[in-house]
Amino acid sequence: MKITRLIGPSLGLAAGLILAACGGGSSTGAGAPAGNIPTPPPAEPTSITAVGPITGFGSVYVNGMRYEVEADTIIDIEDEAETMGDDSRLRLGMMVRVVGVDDNGQRSAERIEFDEDLKGPIESITPDPADATLGAFSVMSQAVRVDANTVFDDDVGNNDGISGIDFRDLQVEMVVEVSGLPTDDGFLATRVDRELDAVGGNPDFGQPGIDGDELEIKGFVENIASDLSSITVSGVVFAVSGATVFADGLQ
């Protein structure tokens, strides 16, 4: 076998051939067209609906997203007259439904609706063994869990003599309104308010025929009696009579 060694001018020639083979084409060849690339038009505004807890104000934040409250934004709070553009009755932790418009990332609310998820007397209280400010309580057989994000309204009252209002201030028989996220057996509370009750000076709470003074529960209808005398919702049996009012198209 004969091996030829390239030296001197031969190396320079080889390098020149390689460079020529790898060189770029002419600037007048195929490529991107000259001139400015047109800017695409902005996206059209889209309708949006969101459900979640109020997490802030300065307009209204729901699930961490900001929704501008305009002068014509309808605020609908259960048992109260609708208002427009006034979000002063909304509170942190309320579970709301927002209907609005997203205009290129700027969200504005057309309508904000609130209705508590559960209302009734506290039947039992179970503190967390590791943290007395957390735990669970029961309302209408529904387990309500409290975590570090649960908001307690001042009307719950400071009942334990410790600074601040939290889980420790709840009492058995206290009637509360709960906003929360549904769980397998009840709710994770995002906000807890207190109704006037036997503890707070209204022993007649829960009397029929008084608007806003009723017990409430949200859930699926699990059973209807064959004689239509009762329905079962989330494990709670409700009697049905000729005086029962079916709202929102139910009958």
ChimeraX attribute file (.defattr): number of C-alpha atoms within 10 A of each C-alpha:
attribute: neighborCount
match mode: 1-to-1
recipient: residues
	/A:1	3
	/A:2	4
	/A:3	5
	/A:4	6
	/A:5	7
	/A:6	10
	/A:7	8
	/A:8	7
	/A:9	8
	/A:10	11
	/A:11	12
	/A:12	11
	/A:13	10
	/A:14	11
	/A:15	11
	/A:16	11
	/A:17	11
	/A:18	10
	/A:19	10
	/A:20	9
	/A:21	9
	/A:22	8
	/A:23	8
	/A:24	8
	/A:25	8
	/A:26	7
	/A:27	7
	/A:28	6
	/A:29	7
	/A:30	8
	/A:31	7
	/A:32	7
	/A:33	7
	/A:34	6
	/A:35	6
	/A:36	6
	/A:37	8
	/A:38	6
	/A:39	6
	/A:40	6
	/A:41	6
	/A:42	8
	/A:43	10
	/A:44	9
	/A:45	13
	/A:46	12
	/A:47	14
	/A:48	14
	/A:49	14
	/A:50	14
	/A:51	15
	/A:52	19
	/A:53	24
	/A:54	23
	/A:55	19
	/A:56	16
	/A:57	17
	/A:58	10
	/A:59	13
	/A:60	23
	/A:61	17
	/A:62	22
	/A:63	14
	/A:64	12
	/A:65	13
	/A:66	20
	/A:67	23
	/A:68	20
	/A:69	24
	/A:70	16
	/A:71	11
	/A:72	13
	/A:73	20
	/A:74	21
	/A:75	25
	/A:76	21
	/A:77	17
	/A:78	12
	/A:79	11
	/A:80	9
	/A:81	8
	/A:82	12
	/A:83	15
	/A:84	16
	/A:85	16
	/A:86	15
	/A:87	19
	/A:88	8
	/A:89	9
	/A:90	19
	/A:91	17
	/A:92	19
	/A:93	24
	/A:94	26
	/A:95	27
	/A:96	22
	/A:97	19
	/A:98	23
	/A:99	19
	/A:100	21
	/A:101	19
	/A:102	17
	/A:103	14
	/A:104	11
	/A:105	11
	/A:106	11
	/A:107	19
	/A:108	22
	/A:109	25
	/A:110	23
	/A:111	19
	/A:112	24
	/A:113	18
	/A:114	19
	/A:115	17
	/A:116	20
	/A:117	20
	/A:118	24
	/A:119	23
	/A:120	24
	/A:121	23
	/A:122	20
	/A:123	17
	/A:124	15
	/A:125	18
	/A:126	13
	/A:127	16
	/A:128	14
	/A:129	9
	/A:130	8
	/A:131	8
	/A:132	12
	/A:133	16
	/A:134	19
	/A:135	19
	/A:136	18
	/A:137	20
	/A:138	19
	/A:139	26
	/A:140	18
	/A:141	15
	/A:142	20
	/A:143	20
	/A:144	24
	/A:145	22
	/A:146	25
	/A:147	15
	/A:148	11
	/A:149	13
	/A:150	20
	/A:151	21
	/A:152	24
	/A:153	16
	/A:154	13
	/A:155	14
	/A:156	22
	/A:157	17
	/A:158	15
	/A:159	14
	/A:160	14
	/A:161	10
	/A:162	10
	/A:163	8
	/A:164	14
	/A:165	20
	/A:166	24
	/A:167	26
	/A:168	18
	/A:169	16
	/A:170	23
	/A:171	18
	/A:172	14
	/A:173	16
	/A:174	19
	/A:175	26
	/A:176	22
	/A:177	21
	/A:178	28
	/A:179	28
	/A:180	26
	/A:181	16
	/A:182	14
	/A:183	13
	/A:184	9
	/A:185	13
	/A:186	23
	/A:187	21
	/A:188	21
	/A:189	29
	/A:190	25
	/A:191	23
	/A:192	26
	/A:193	19
	/A:194	21
	/A:195	20
	/A:196	17
	/A:197	19
	/A:198	14
	/A:199	13
	/A:200	15
	/A:201	9
	/A:202	11
	/A:203	11
	/A:204	11
	/A:205	19
	/A:206	17
	/A:207	11
	/A:208	11
	/A:209	9
	/A:210	9
	/A:211	9
	/A:212	14
	/A:213	18
	/A:214	13
	/A:215	18
	/A:216	15
	/A:217	18
	/A:218	14
	/A:219	14
	/A:220	10
	/A:221	13
	/A:222	12
	/A:223	15
	/A:224	15
	/A:225	12
	/A:226	8
	/A:227	7
	/A:228	11
	/A:229	12
	/A:230	15
	/A:231	17
	/A:232	16
	/A:233	16
	/A:234	18
	/A:235	16
	/A:236	15
	/A:237	15
	/A:238	12
	/A:239	11
	/A:240	15
	/A:241	10
	/A:242	6
	/A:243	7
	/A:244	9
	/A:245	10
	/A:246	8
	/A:247	7
	/A:248	6
	/A:249	5
	/A:250	6
	/A:251	7
